[in-house]
Amino acid sequence: MNTHSRADDEDRARDDKRGTVNRRVVVTGIAATVAGAAATGVASAGPASEPSRAKSPRGADSGRRVAVLGGGIGGLTAAHELAERGFEVTVYERKELGGKARSIPVPGTGGGGRSDLPGEHGFRFFPGFYQNIPETMARIPFPGNSRGVADNLVAGERILACWDGKPYYLPTSATAPENFTPQALLDYLKTLLQALEAVPAKDIALFASKVVAFLTSGPKRRMGQWENTGYADFVGMDKLSPAGRELLVDLFTSTLVAAKPEKANARTMGLMMEGWLNATFQQGGYTNPDQLLNGPTNEVFIDPWVTYLKRLGVTFNVGWTVTGLTLSGGRITGATATGPSGAPSAVQADWYVLAVPVERALPLLNSQILAADPRLKKLRLLETDWMNGVQIYTTTPVPIVKGHVAYVGQPWAVTSISQGQFWEGDFASRYGDGKAVDCLSVDVSNWDAPGIIYRKSARECSRQQIVEEVLAQIRAALPDADDVLPDSIVHSWFVDPAITGEGTPDVANDEPLLVNTPASWSHRPEATTAIPNLFLAADYVRCNINLATMEGANEAGRAAANGILDAAGSSAGRATIKKLYEPPVMKPFWARDDLDYAFGLPNQFDIIDPIRP
């Protein structure tokens, strides 16, 4: 891991820029497209609405032109790191910049000078163990903030689990057990979980031992055993009572990672548990485990980022869909992008960063590319699932708790955040028609289970039915639901537009989420491919966080930028990639466990009998 300072990077970037004219990737017009097609095999279907372009006085041999194909977190991160080091970057994005993290204004809802109501793919969540994306945010200027956009992160005070009309509060900070030994941690977890009085003691003992078993597992067992084990099998879900399954297993997976325990692998879930505990104990420089933004994502994060990147010389072509890559002589020699007019244009650069989600990347990896890098064939084995948002706008504030809420035991794995209490400024005076004063942003993580009203899955429901089910499931779990969230305060609602054909056999999701299934690590590539000028910057790339998140995409973007810096022979400092914190106290236990694993022995804390105290 490179540990150079940010100041070193900035100095080198300034030095690079002093002697050169800032140049951005050239996207050909009609005549240039024809000429480019002769060299690259990319043909034009005729005149197109031409994307933005900049002149390059040094021509195509400068070796510093980068085409970033995809404008989500991974693509923007790669563009950021490379532009700061003097590269010419153009980003192509088919929808809107920010990808799944963006805000989605609700069309036609603003009035009287107010902005449209803020919708989103799903609420933003920045656990305290995220290390890379907050560092990027700190480098994005924001008026009045000393740490840029990073100062727009605010901490939730508590996490609320609502189960069968009863509230259970989880801490977002705690004092680490004295000496922080595994046994002390096991005792602490048992004491903490006893607050869930509906859960039998034997369930608590089993679950706590499984958490400690993972924390004391060495790298060899984590990769060799837990990566290949389903999370439900790891925690002994079949041995738990219904209350134990819902309040111990489902609570964690739905709140923290929006995953199904029967699909996720144990290593990924274990890493998230480890990070969550370290953040709760403020270990390794981690901050509050439950953090979110103090305004709509575009306003306080994405838009300032794009503004900063434009100042660095990055060009953005939004509404351009990449439809093909051309390989010749072992290198990518061009790409094809279809613009708003529907006609294709050729994209030419020295380096290509593929920063689209896995389901979008697969059609671009033609037989020639797969022959050049056979490892990319395994991308077909990766799985995606649905996790999409519903926003409910209310005429009175709904501050259920100052943090995230999990409605445990509800079939659609519903979680929410009351956003108005965290956002700066008056909600009603800034958004909508002036009558909505709050936004209850809800994530639906299970689109396959039957609901409680219509007995249909979310996929089978109309948009109206989805909202009715979400409200019913929240009320079924929430204490005093009739007083907190009556129908009379519901102003309007918004369902993620990525869901189309709802309530019909043609229902589809344009923005699914990668799922870390057992053994999926072996299917995932590094950011650097076997093709010397093709790099990957998306959440399916191997990363330390090992989860499809903004943090994972940010890591991938940094790794892709470093790959280009290496391939270009750049003298600029490399982007730092921070690993998850590894508590020194655990390392002796990891060493012992690696030896136990080599001899086929279980982890010393991994109990089999749930009755054992």
N, C-alpha and C positions, 0 to 999 in steps of 0.2 A: 504494500500500500504506500503510495507516494504521500509525503507529509509536507510538501511545500506550502508556503503561505499564500494567502490571497493577494497580498501585496506583490509578491514575486510575479504572479500571473498578470496583474495589472501593468507592472513595469514592462514585462515582455511584450504584452499586447500593444502598449503605447509605442515601444520601440519598433514593433513590426509595422505599425501604421505610419510612423514618421516618414519612412522612405518610399511608401507606395501610395497609389491612389486607391481608395476603397472600391473594390470590385465585387459585384454580385453575379450569381450564375446567369448565363444567357439562355433565355427561352426563345426559340426561333419563331419567326412569323411565317407567312406563307412561303416566300421564296426560300428562306433559310431552312424551312421544314423539308422542302424538296431536296435541297442540297444535303441536309443531314440524313435524309432517308437513304441516299445513295451510299453513304458510308456506314450507316448503322442498321439498315433494314427496316427503319420506321417510316411508314408512309403516311401521308396526310390525306384526309378525306375531302379537303377543300378548305376554304377560308374559315378561320375561327376567330372568336373573340380573344384577342391576344393577351396573355397574362403580362403583368408588370415585368420590366426588364431594365437592366442597367448596362451601360457600355463598359467593356473591359479593355483598356488601352494596351494591356500586355498580351491579349489574345488567349487562345485556348491552352497554351503551354505553361501557364502560370502555376498550375498544380494546386490552386487554392480555392477552386470553385466547388461548392457543396450543394447538392440538391437534397433537401430533407423532405421525404415523402410521408406526410402525416403531421398534423399540427396539434397533437395532444401533448400531455406532459412530457413524454419521452422525446418527441420531436422538438418541442420548444427548449428543452434542456440541452439537447445536442446543439441546436442553433446558438443558444446562449454561450456555451463553453467555447465553441469554435469562433463565433463572432468576436468575443473578447480577446481572442488570440490572432485576430487579423484575417480570418478566412472570409470569403465571400459566400454568403448563405442565402438561399431562397427556399422558402417553406411552401409546400403545396398541401392544402387541406380541403377535403370534399364538403365538409359541413361548416363548422365554426371552430375557431381556435380555442384550445383548451380541452377538446375531446370530451370524455365523460365527466371531467371536472368542471365544465363550463356552467355558467348560468344560462337559463332558457327563458327569456321574457315571454310572458303569456300575451299573444298578439291581441291588440285592440282593447286592452284593459286599462290603459292609462288615460287620464283625463285631467283637465285643468292645469296643464303644465307638469303633471306628475308622470313618472316613468311607468311602463307596464309592470304588472305584478311579477315578481321574480320566481320563476319555476326552476327546476333542475332535474338532472338525471337521477340524483340521489344526494342526500345531505353530505356535507364535507365533514371529515373526521381526521384529525391529525394527532394520533397517539404520541405521547411524550418520547417514545423510543424511536420515532422517525428522526433521523439525523441529517440526511442528505438534502431533502427538499426544504427544510427550514433554512439550511445554509444558502441554498439558491435564493430563497425568498429574502434573506437578509441582504442580498446583492441587488435587489430590485428597488430602485428609489421610490419613495412614497412621501408626499408632502407632510411635513411635520413629524415624521418618524425617524429616529436615529438609526434603527435597524431595518429600514425599508419596510417591505411588505411583511416581514416576519413579525413586526410589532402589531400587525392586525390579527395575530393569533390571540385568542382569549381562552381562559381555562374554565371548564365546567367544574362546579363545586362537588357535585355528587352524581352518581349513576343510580337510577331507580329501576328496579325490577318489579313489575306489577304482575302478580300471579293470583288468579282466582279472587280478585277484588282486594288483595292484600298488598301493602307496599313493603319492599325490602330494599334498603339503601346500601350501596356498595361504596367503600371509601375510594377517593382519588389521591389520597396521600396517607402514609402510615409510617411509623417508626420501624425500621428493620429489626428483626429479632436479634437479641444480644448475641454477639459472636457470629451471627448469620450462618450457623451450621445447618446441614440438612435436617437434623433432628429438630433443631429449634424452629426451622421453617415449617416442618411437618406439624409441629405442635401449634404454631401460629395459624396455619391454614385450617386446622381442625376447629380452633377457637373462633376464627372468623366465620367459617361456614356454619357454625352452630346457630348463627343469627337467622339462618333459614330454617326455622323451627319445624316446618312441614317436612323436611328431609330427614329420613331415618339416620341414626348415628352410623350404622354400618355403611350406608352410602357415602357419608362424609369421609369415613375412614378410608374407603376404597379410592374415592376420587382424589383426596389429598395425597395419598401414597403414590398415585399415578403421576400427579404433578411433580412431586419430589423425585420420582423415578426418572422422569424426563430431564429435570434440572441437573441430576447427577449422572446422566448418560454421557459417555464420551463421544467424540466425533464419529468414531467407527460404528457405534451402535445407532447413532442418530441417522447416519446415511444408510447403513447396511440393513437395519431392522425397522426403525420407525418411519423412514421414507417409504418403505414398502408395506406399511401396515395402515389400515383404515383407522381413522380417529375413533369411531364408534367401537371398534374391536379393542383398541388400545386402552380406553377408559373402562372397558367391561360394561358397556351400555346395557347389554342384555341381563346383567346381574343387578341393575339398579331398579328401584321402584319408579312408578310414573312420576312422582314428585322429584325424585333424584335425577331422572333423565331430563326433565324440563328445567329445573332450577339450577342444576349443575352443568349439564352438557349443552342443552339448547341455549341457555342464557349466554354462555360464553361464545359459542359459535355464531349465533345470530347477531349479538351486540357488537362484537369486535371484528369479525371477519366476514359476516354475511355468507356463511358457508353451511352446508348440510353435513352433519357429523358422519352420516353414512357414505358421503362422497369424498370428504377431505382426507388427506393423509396425516398421520400422527406427527411427523416431523414439522410440518408447516404449522399445525395447531400448537404444538409444543413451543416452537419459537415465539409465537404470539403470546402464549401464557408467560414465557420467560421474560419477554420484553415488557409486558404489562406489569408484572411484579417488580421488575427493576425500576420501572418508572414510578410505580406507587411508592417504592422505598427511596426514590430519588438517587438511585445508584448510577454510577458511570456517567454523570452529567445529564441524565435524562430529566425531562421536565414533567409537568402534570400529565397523567396518562390520557385525560379526556380534554382535548383542545379542539376549537373550531374557529371560524372566521367571524370578524365583527361586522360583516356586511355581505351582500351577495358576492359570489365568487368572482364574477367578472369585474365588479367595481373595485374590490380590494386586493385582487391577486392577478387575474389573467390580463385585464386591460392595461394596468401599469407595466406588466411584464412585456406585453407586445410593444407598448410605447418605448420602453427602454431598448428592446431589440431593434426597433426601427432606427433609433438614434445610433446604434452600433452599425447600421447599414444593412440589416436583414430585410429582405423583400418577402412579402407575404402574398400568395395567390390563393384566395379563398374561393371555394366553389369549383375547384379543379380536382378531378378524380384521376388518380394514377391508374391506368388500365394495362400497362405492360412494361416489361424490362427487356432489353436486348443484350445478349452476351455474344462477344466475338473476341477471339484470341485470349480467352480466359478472363476477360474483364467485362464489366458492364460498360457498354458503349452508348447507351441512351435509354431514355424512358419515354413513354407516351402518356400524356395527360389530356383528359377531355374537359373542356371548359364549359362555361354557362351556355354557349351556343350549341353544344353537343358535338362539335367538330374537334378532332384530336390535333394536338401539337406535339412536337418533339421537345424533349427536355435533355439538355446536354450539360454535363459537369465533369469534374475530375473524380469526385467522390460522391457516393450515393448512400444515404441513410434511410433505410426502410423503417418507418416509425408508425405503421398502421397496426391495428389489432390482428391477432392470429387469423381470424376468419377472413380478414381482408388481405392478409399477406399471402395466404395459400394460392389464390388464383393467379398471383403475380409470379409465382415460382414455377416457371415453365420447365420442360424436360431438360433443356440445356443447362439451366441453373442448378437443377437437382443433380445432374450428372457431375457438375463442377464441384458441388458440395453435397454429397449424399446424406450428410447428417440432417440436412433440412427436410428430408423426407419424413422424419419423425414428428414434425409439426402436425401432421395429419392425425396423430394419435392423441393430441391434446384435446381436452373437453372444455366446453363453455356451458354456462347456466345463466339463468335470468336473475337479476337484482335491479329493480327499477323503482323510481320514486313517484309518490303522490303528494301534492301539496294541498293543504286545506287552509283557506284563508278565513279568518274569523273577525267578528265585529267587536269582540272584547279580547283582552290578552288571555292567553292560555299558558301561563308559566308553570307547567306541571311540576317541573323540578329544574334547577339551574344546571342542566347537564342532559345527557342522553337517557332515553327511557326504552326499556325492553318490555314488551307485552308477552310475557313468558307463557308458553303453553298454547298460544293461539296458532291455528294451522298455517297461516301465511307468514310466520316468523316476522312479525311487524315490530319495527322500532321507530322512534321519532325524536325530534328535537324541536322545542319551541324557540324559533329563531329571533323573534322580535326583542326579547330580553337581552340578547347579545349584540344586536346591531346598533350602531351609532345613529343618532337622529331619530326623528319621529316617523314611524312606519307609514301612518295614514297620510302624512303630508308629502311623502316622497313617492308613494307607489299607488297604483290603481285609481279608484274613483274617490278616494278619501274616506271610504267607509270601512275598509278592511284595516285592522290595526295590528294583526299578527299573522304569522305563517307557521302552521304546524307541518313541518316537513317530515314525511314518512317514507321509510324504505320497506318494500315488500321483497323478502328474500326467498320465499317459497311460492312459486307460481303453479305448482302441480297438485297441491293438497286441496281437497274439497273445503269450501268455506262453511260458515255457520248459518248463513241465511239462505243462500240459493243452492247450497250443497254442490257447488261447482268449483273447479279450480279457477285461479285468476285468469289463466289463458282462455277459459271458456266464457268469461264474463264480459259484458259490455263495459264501457268506461263508467257509466253511471253505477252499474252493479259493483264494479271494483271499489269505487268510493264508498258505497253503502256497506260493503263487506269490511273495508278497512275501519270505518267508524264503529261498526258493530264489534269487531274484534278488539279494538282499543277499549271500548266501553265494557266489554266482558271481563277485562283484566284490571281496568283502572278503578281505584277506590273513588267513591262519590262521583261516578261518571256522569250522572244526570245533572249534577251541579257544575262540574268542570267543563263538560263538552256537550251541552244540549244542542239539539237541531237548530234552535232559535238563533244561535250565534254563528252558524256556518254561513259565510258570505258567498263563497264560491270555491271551486277546486280545479286542480290541474293534474293530469296524468301524463307521465313521460311520453313525448311524441315518438320515441323510438319504438314503442309498441304500436303495431298497425294491424288492421284486420281483426281487432278484438271482438270476441264473441262469435267468431266464424271459424270454419276449418282452415282458413288462410292466415290465422293469427301468426305474427312474426315479431321478432325483436331485432332491431337494427344495431343494437349496441349491447350484446351479451357480455358476460364476465368470465374470464378464465378461471377454471377450477383446478386447484392443486390436488389431483387424485393420487392414489398410491402409485409410486414408481414414475410419476410424471417428470421428475427431475431429469431422468435419462432421455426424455423426449425433447427437452428444452435446449436451445443453442446458447452459445456465448454471443456477445455483441459483435465480435469479429468473426467473419465467415472465411471460408477457404477461397473466396473470390476476393482478390486483394483490394478492390475499391468498393465493396459492398459491406455495409455494416447495419446492425439491427438495434433499434431503440424503442422497445415496447415492453409491456409488463410480462410477456411470456419469456423474455430473456432471463438466463440464470442470474440471480442476484442474492445478496446477503439477506434481505428481508424475506425472500422466498414466498412472496404472495403478490397477487395481482392488485397493486395499489399505486397511488401517486408516488409513493416512496420507491417502489420497485421500478416504475417507469423512469423516474428521475435517475436512479442508479444506472439503468440501461443507457439513458442518454449520455451520461458521463462516460460510461465505458465505451460507447460508440465514438464519442469525441476523442478519447484517448487513443482508440484504434487508428483514427485518421491521423492524429498527431504523430503516432509511431510510423505509420506507412508513409507519411509525407516527409519524414525526417525533420520534423519541426523541433526547434530549440526551446519552444515555449514550455512552461511548466505544465504538468499533467493535472487534470481534474482529480481532486481528492475523492476517494470513495470510502466512506466510513463504514466499518463493520458493526454488527450488533455487539453490545457490551458483553464481555466475558468476565464474570466476577472471579477475581483471583482465588477466593476461598473455595471455589468449586473445582479448580484445576486438578488438585490431588485426587478428587473423586472421579474426575474424568479419566485420569491416567489409570486408576484401578479398574474402572469400568471397561476401558478399552482392552485390558488384559482379560477380564472376565468374559467379555464378548468373544475374544479370540479363542477361549476355551469352551465356548458354547454355554456359558452360565448366564442366568438372568441378572438384571440389575439388582443390587442388594436391597433397594427400597421398593422393588416391584412386587407387592404382595399379591397372592393369588386368591386367598380366602378373604372375602369381604367381611367376615365376622371377626377376623383378627383385629385386636385393638391397635 
